């Protein structure tokens, strides 16, 4: 079963009275920090005031020609700027400048309805029917669906044995029809972070007009090494990010595209985004204006879950590389344990455990991806399940 099928089955069994252990989907199921609610409540309070005083940037009221305080009457839930609120884009540009070490302005940032919407916008802008786009397996499954929607052809490159970028395969498979590449970094499902050195080398191999889509919703969840943006090495790179993982609010659907200040094609994206979305989610933009995007509240929890599950999988004979980032473990089944037998054991009882196999990521079905973005008690239940059905 793919990711969604696992998730839907877990939901169905829960409705029937079972107590599933759902490690199938990367939707953080943890306590959201109070800071988020503080700014949400502030925005809600402001929205209740229909008559708003117009202020200068330093907070002073603006007076009209009669000396009265100017006010605006504006529905806080009306249509917004398709590019995003200017104040929000300024805040995001400032935060991303700090995060990536590249000086950005609000002109270099577009707010989107999540990272997927950002990728959709880039594919709509730069590619035409029949163009080819490189993806590296194991890859985030919906990439193939996105390419299909845009009538694009995937060129699948294989990663190295430790899931790094396979430069030799890139060279071998790069052909005239290849117009772009999508890389997820840190990688879902493997947790691999691609080094600055290999990105520099990759940048020298790509034609300058290649569209490089850097899909990075886990870039603030780094446990080993560091995340370095391709924007440092390739001006035609587009940094696509989301607040779903680091703020644990995937259902709020807010993301952004950040572009190199010297990218000559940024204006094309702006034109496309106005056709694809009326606006990114309004309330979330207002919250992020105050809160910013440079956060990772659950870092310690995710690290703890990875450590606990790593010990469990190692004890039961699974083979895996401990993730350098994100919150997944991508593990190979023990010798002699077939996928069907594993799933049968995990699905039995009142507490069925769900996790997708490697085929959901274009890879070997004998690998399983475990999403560990859950409360620690859920991970403890998973460990107990493994011990019970696979033996201690």
C-alpha positions as CSV (number, residue, x, y, z in Angstrom):
1,X,0.0,0.0,0.0
2,X,1.2,3.5,-0.7
3,X,1.3,6.3,1.9
4,X,-2.3,7.5,1.6
5,X,-3.7,4.0,1.5
6,X,-1.9,3.1,4.7
7,X,-3.1,6.3,6.3
8,X,-6.7,5.8,5.2
9,X,-6.7,2.2,6.4
10,X,-5.5,3.3,9.8
11,X,-8.3,5.9,10.0
12,X,-10.9,3.3,9.0
13,X,-9.8,0.8,11.6
14,X,-9.8,3.5,14.3
15,X,-13.4,4.4,13.4
16,X,-14.2,0.7,13.9
17,X,-12.8,0.7,17.4
18,X,-9.2,-0.4,16.9
19,X,-6.2,1.5,18.2
20,X,-3.8,1.7,15.2
21,X,-0.2,2.8,15.4
22,X,0.0,5.0,12.4
23,X,3.6,5.5,11.2
24,X,2.5,5.9,7.6
25,X,2.2,9.6,6.9
26,X,4.6,12.5,7.6
27,X,1.9,14.6,9.3
28,X,3.2,15.8,12.7
29,X,0.9,14.5,15.4
30,X,2.3,16.3,18.3
31,X,1.4,19.2,20.7
32,X,1.7,22.5,18.9
33,X,3.7,25.2,20.8
34,X,1.9,27.9,22.7
35,X,3.7,30.6,20.7
36,X,1.6,29.6,17.6
37,X,-1.6,30.0,19.5
38,X,-0.5,33.3,21.0
39,X,-0.1,34.9,17.5
40,X,-3.2,33.1,16.2
41,X,-5.2,34.8,19.0
42,X,-3.6,38.1,18.3
43,X,-4.5,37.9,14.6
44,X,-8.1,36.9,15.6
45,X,-8.4,39.9,17.9
46,X,-7.2,42.2,15.2
47,X,-9.6,40.7,12.6
48,X,-12.6,41.5,14.8
49,X,-11.8,45.2,14.4
50,X,-13.3,46.2,11.1
51,X,-12.2,49.8,11.4
52,X,-8.4,49.8,11.4
53,X,-6.2,52.8,12.1
54,X,-3.7,53.3,9.3
55,X,-0.2,53.4,10.7
56,X,3.2,54.4,9.5
57,X,6.0,51.8,9.5
58,X,7.2,53.0,12.9
59,X,3.7,52.7,14.3
60,X,2.4,56.3,14.3
61,X,-1.2,57.0,13.1
62,X,-1.5,58.8,9.7
63,X,-3.6,61.9,9.8
64,X,-5.8,63.1,7.0
65,X,-5.9,66.7,5.7
66,X,-8.3,67.8,8.5
67,X,-6.0,66.4,11.1
68,X,-8.2,63.4,11.9
69,X,-6.7,59.9,12.3
70,X,-7.1,58.0,9.0
71,X,-8.9,54.7,9.2
72,X,-9.5,51.9,6.7
73,X,-12.6,49.7,6.4
74,X,-11.4,46.4,5.2
75,X,-12.7,42.9,5.5
76,X,-9.9,40.8,7.1
77,X,-11.1,37.7,5.3
78,X,-11.2,39.3,1.8
79,X,-9.0,38.4,-1.2
80,X,-5.3,38.9,-0.7
81,X,-2.3,39.5,-2.9
82,X,-1.6,36.4,-4.9
83,X,2.1,36.8,-4.2
84,X,1.5,37.1,-0.5
85,X,1.1,39.9,2.0
86,X,4.0,42.3,1.6
87,X,4.7,42.3,5.3
88,X,4.7,38.5,5.4
89,X,7.1,38.3,2.5
90,X,9.4,40.8,4.2
91,X,9.5,38.7,7.3
92,X,10.0,35.4,5.4
93,X,12.8,37.0,3.3
94,X,14.5,38.2,6.5
95,X,14.2,34.8,8.2
96,X,15.3,32.9,5.1
97,X,18.3,35.2,4.7
98,X,19.4,34.1,8.2
99,X,18.6,30.5,7.5
100,X,20.4,30.1,4.2
101,X,23.0,32.8,4.4
102,X,21.9,34.5,1.1
103,X,20.6,38.1,1.2
104,X,17.0,38.1,0.0
105,X,14.3,40.8,-0.2
106,X,10.5,40.4,-0.3
107,X,10.8,40.5,-4.1
108,X,12.6,37.1,-3.9
109,X,9.8,35.4,-2.0
110,X,6.3,34.2,-3.0
111,X,3.9,32.7,-0.5
112,X,2.1,29.5,-1.6
113,X,-0.5,27.0,-0.4
114,X,2.2,24.6,0.9
115,X,5.3,23.2,-0.8
116,X,3.4,21.1,-3.3
117,X,1.6,24.3,-4.6
118,X,5.1,25.9,-5.0
119,X,6.3,22.9,-7.1
120,X,3.1,23.0,-9.1
121,X,3.7,26.7,-9.8
122,X,7.3,26.1,-11.0
123,X,6.3,23.2,-13.2
124,X,3.5,25.3,-14.7
125,X,5.9,28.2,-15.3
126,X,9.0,26.6,-16.9
127,X,7.9,23.3,-18.5
128,X,5.9,22.3,-21.5
129,X,4.2,19.1,-22.6
130,X,6.8,16.4,-23.2
131,X,9.7,17.9,-21.3
132,X,11.6,15.6,-19.0
133,X,12.4,16.2,-15.3
134,X,14.9,14.3,-13.3
135,X,14.0,12.8,-9.9
136,X,16.2,10.6,-7.8
137,X,14.9,7.4,-6.1
138,X,13.9,6.8,-3.5
139,X,11.8,9.9,-4.0
140,X,8.7,11.5,-2.5
141,X,5.9,9.6,-4.3
142,X,3.7,12.6,-5.4
143,X,6.5,13.9,-7.6
144,X,5.5,11.4,-10.3
145,X,1.8,12.5,-10.0
146,X,2.8,16.1,-10.4
147,X,4.8,15.4,-13.5
148,X,1.9,13.4,-14.9
149,X,-0.5,16.2,-14.3
150,X,1.8,18.5,-16.3
151,X,2.3,16.0,-19.1
152,X,6.0,15.8,-18.2
153,X,8.3,12.7,-18.4
154,X,10.2,11.6,-15.4
155,X,13.9,10.6,-15.9
156,X,14.7,8.5,-12.8
157,X,18.2,8.5,-11.5
158,X,19.4,6.0,-8.9
159,X,21.0,7.2,-5.7
160,X,24.3,5.7,-4.4
161,X,24.4,2.8,-2.0
162,X,24.2,5.3,0.9
163,X,21.4,7.3,-0.8
164,X,23.6,10.2,-1.9
165,X,23.4,12.0,-5.3
166,X,24.7,9.7,-8.0
167,X,26.6,12.1,-10.2
168,X,27.6,9.4,-12.7
169,X,23.9,8.5,-13.2
170,X,23.0,12.2,-13.6
171,X,25.7,12.5,-16.4
172,X,24.6,9.2,-18.1
173,X,20.9,10.0,-18.1
174,X,20.9,13.7,-18.8
175,X,19.7,14.2,-22.3
176,X,18.4,17.0,-24.6
177,X,14.8,16.7,-23.3
178,X,15.7,17.1,-19.7
179,X,14.8,20.6,-18.6
180,X,14.9,20.3,-14.8
181,X,15.5,18.3,-11.7
182,X,13.6,18.0,-8.4
183,X,15.6,17.0,-5.3
184,X,14.1,16.6,-1.8
185,X,16.7,17.7,0.8
186,X,16.8,16.4,3.5
187,X,15.4,13.4,1.7
188,X,12.1,11.8,2.3
189,X,12.2,8.8,2.9
190,X,15.9,8.3,3.6
191,X,16.8,11.3,5.8
192,X,19.9,11.9,3.7
193,X,21.3,15.4,3.6
194,X,23.3,16.3,0.4
195,X,26.6,17.9,1.2
196,X,27.8,21.3,-0.1
197,X,30.6,19.6,-1.9
198,X,28.3,17.3,-3.9
199,X,25.9,20.2,-4.7
200,X,28.8,22.2,-6.0
201,X,29.8,19.4,-8.3
202,X,26.3,18.8,-9.4
203,X,25.9,22.6,-10.2
204,X,28.9,22.3,-12.6
205,X,27.3,19.4,-14.5
206,X,23.9,21.1,-15.1
207,X,23.3,23.4,-18.1
208,X,22.8,26.9,-16.9
209,X,19.1,27.0,-18.1
210,X,18.2,23.9,-16.1
211,X,15.4,24.5,-13.5
212,X,16.6,23.1,-10.2
213,X,13.7,22.7,-7.7
214,X,15.0,22.3,-4.2
215,X,12.1,20.8,-2.1
216,X,13.1,21.4,1.5
217,X,10.3,21.1,4.1
218,X,12.7,19.3,6.5
219,X,15.6,21.8,6.1
220,X,15.3,22.9,9.8
221,X,15.3,19.3,11.0
222,X,19.0,18.5,10.8
223,X,20.6,16.0,13.3
224,X,23.9,15.5,11.6
225,X,25.9,17.7,9.3
226,X,24.2,20.8,7.9
227,X,21.8,21.9,5.2
228,X,23.3,24.1,2.5
229,X,21.0,25.5,-0.2
230,X,21.7,25.0,-3.9
231,X,21.0,28.8,-4.2
232,X,24.6,29.2,-3.2
233,X,25.9,27.4,-6.3
234,X,23.2,27.6,-9.0
235,X,21.2,30.8,-9.7
236,X,18.5,29.0,-11.5
237,X,17.6,27.1,-8.3
238,X,14.3,27.6,-6.6
239,X,14.1,26.9,-2.8
240,X,10.6,25.5,-2.0
241,X,9.7,25.2,1.6
242,X,6.7,24.6,3.9
243,X,5.7,25.3,7.5
244,X,4.0,21.9,7.7
245,X,6.9,20.1,9.4
246,X,8.9,22.6,11.5
247,X,5.8,24.2,12.9
248,X,3.7,21.0,12.9
249,X,0.8,22.6,11.2
250,X,0.5,20.7,7.8
251,X,-3.3,21.3,7.5
252,X,-2.8,25.1,7.5
253,X,-1.2,24.8,4.0
254,X,1.3,27.6,3.9
255,X,4.7,27.5,2.1
256,X,6.9,29.7,0.1
257,X,9.2,29.9,-2.9
258,X,12.6,31.7,-2.4
259,X,14.6,32.6,-5.4
260,X,18.2,33.9,-5.9
261,X,18.3,37.7,-6.2
262,X,20.1,37.4,-9.5
263,X,17.6,34.9,-11.0
264,X,16.4,36.5,-14.2
265,X,13.3,34.3,-14.5
266,X,11.7,35.1,-11.1
267,X,9.2,37.4,-12.8
268,X,7.8,34.5,-14.8
269,X,6.9,32.7,-11.6
270,X,5.1,35.8,-10.3
271,X,2.9,35.8,-13.4
272,X,2.1,32.1,-13.1
273,X,1.2,32.2,-9.4
274,X,-1.5,34.8,-10.1
275,X,-3.2,32.3,-12.4
276,X,-2.9,29.3,-10.0
277,X,-4.0,30.8,-6.7
278,X,-6.2,33.7,-5.5
279,X,-3.9,33.9,-2.5
280,X,-2.1,31.7,0.0
281,X,-4.0,31.1,3.3
282,X,-4.7,34.5,4.8
283,X,-4.7,33.9,8.5
284,X,-1.5,31.8,8.4
285,X,0.2,34.6,6.5
286,X,-0.8,37.0,9.3
287,X,0.5,34.7,12.0
288,X,3.8,34.2,10.2
289,X,4.2,38.0,9.8
290,X,4.7,38.0,13.6
291,X,6.0,34.6,14.3
292,X,8.4,34.1,11.4
293,X,9.5,30.8,9.8
294,X,12.8,30.2,11.5
295,X,11.6,27.6,14.1
296,X,11.7,23.9,14.8
297,X,9.8,23.3,18.0
298,X,9.8,19.5,18.0
299,X,13.5,19.0,17.2
300,X,14.3,17.2,20.5
301,X,11.1,15.1,20.3
302,X,11.9,13.9,16.7
303,X,15.5,13.2,17.7
304,X,14.3,11.1,20.7
305,X,11.9,9.2,18.5
306,X,14.5,8.4,16.0
307,X,16.9,7.2,18.7
308,X,14.3,4.9,20.3
309,X,13.1,3.5,17.0
310,X,16.6,3.0,15.7
311,X,17.4,0.8,18.8
312,X,14.3,-1.2,18.2
313,X,14.9,-1.8,14.5
314,X,18.5,-2.6,15.1
315,X,17.6,-5.2,17.7
316,X,15.2,-6.9,15.3
317,X,17.7,-7.1,12.4
318,X,16.6,-4.3,10.2
319,X,19.3,-2.6,8.1
320,X,19.3,1.2,7.8
321,X,21.3,4.4,7.8
322,X,20.4,6.6,10.8
323,X,18.8,9.7,9.3
324,X,20.8,12.9,9.1
325,X,17.6,15.0,8.9
326,X,13.8,14.9,8.6
327,X,11.9,12.5,10.9
328,X,11.8,9.2,9.0
329,X,13.7,5.9,9.1
330,X,14.0,4.0,5.8
331,X,14.9,0.4,6.8
332,X,15.4,-2.8,4.9
333,X,13.5,-5.9,6.2
334,X,15.6,-8.5,8.0
335,X,16.9,-11.4,6.0
336,X,14.2,-14.0,5.7
337,X,11.3,-11.7,6.5
338,X,9.2,-11.0,3.4
339,X,7.0,-7.9,3.0
340,X,3.8,-9.9,3.0
341,X,4.7,-11.7,6.3
342,X,5.9,-8.4,7.9
343,X,2.6,-6.6,7.0
344,X,0.5,-9.5,8.2
345,X,2.2,-9.5,11.6
346,X,2.0,-5.7,11.9
347,X,-1.7,-5.5,10.9
348,X,-2.9,-8.2,13.3
349,X,-4.5,-7.5,16.7
350,X,-6.2,-4.5,18.2
351,X,-3.2,-2.3,17.5
352,X,-2.4,-2.7,13.8
353,X,0.8,-0.8,12.8
354,X,0.9,0.9,9.4
355,X,4.0,2.1,7.4
356,X,4.5,2.2,3.6
357,X,7.0,0.0,1.8
358,X,9.7,1.2,-0.5
359,X,7.6,0.9,-3.7
360,X,5.7,4.0,-2.6
361,X,9.0,5.8,-3.2
362,X,10.0,4.2,-6.5
363,X,12.3,1.8,-4.6
364,X,12.6,-1.8,-3.4
365,X,9.5,-3.1,-1.6
366,X,11.7,-4.7,1.0
367,X,12.3,-1.3,2.6
368,X,9.9,0.2,5.0
369,X,9.5,3.9,5.8
370,X,8.6,4.8,9.4
371,X,7.3,8.3,10.0
372,X,8.3,9.2,13.6
373,X,6.6,12.6,13.9
374,X,4.4,11.3,16.7
375,X,4.0,11.7,20.4
376,X,6.6,9.6,22.2
377,X,3.9,7.3,23.6
378,X,3.0,6.3,20.0
379,X,6.6,5.3,19.4
380,X,6.7,3.4,22.6
381,X,3.6,1.5,21.5
382,X,5.4,0.7,18.2
383,X,8.4,-0.7,20.0
384,X,6.1,-2.9,22.1
385,X,4.3,-4.1,18.9
386,X,7.6,-5.0,17.3
387,X,8.8,-6.9,20.4
388,X,5.4,-8.7,20.7
389,X,5.1,-9.9,17.0
390,X,8.7,-10.3,16.0
391,X,10.0,-11.6,19.4
392,X,12.3,-10.0,21.9
